[in-house]
C-alpha cells in the first residue's frame, strides 16, 4: 500500500543544527519556550528565556567561511522580519508587562567526526531592529 504522504526518515542538516543550537542554549541555562515559532510575519527559530530577558534566536548553518559566518547573512530585511514576528509573539503570547528582549544569532559550522557535530558561535545581542 502506498502512503498518501512522503515520509521523512532522515533529519535535515538545518533541523540537526537547530536541535544542536537548542541543546547549546539549554546547557548554558536558557529555558527554551518555543521552536520554529511561525506567524504571518515570519518565523523565529528559537525563543528562550535567560533570567528576565526574552531571547529571539536565529540559527544559521554554514558549510564553510568563504561567504562569511551565518550571522553575517542576517541582512536588514531579515532583521525586520524577525522584529515583526517577535512583536507578534509579544502581543499574542506574553501576558503582563513586556520583558526585556534581545536578538541573538547562533552560527553553526560542521565538525565532522566530533560530538557534538557542530561548532557553535553564539552572538548575543547580534542586532537591534526597531519594533
Secondary structure, DSSP 8 states (H G I E B T S, - for coil): ---SS----S--HHHHHHHHHHHHHHHTT-EEEEEEEEETTEEEEEEEEETTEEEEEEEEEES-STT--GGGG--HHHHHHHHHHHHHHHHHH--SS---EEEEEEEEEE-TTSSSSEEEEEEEEEE----
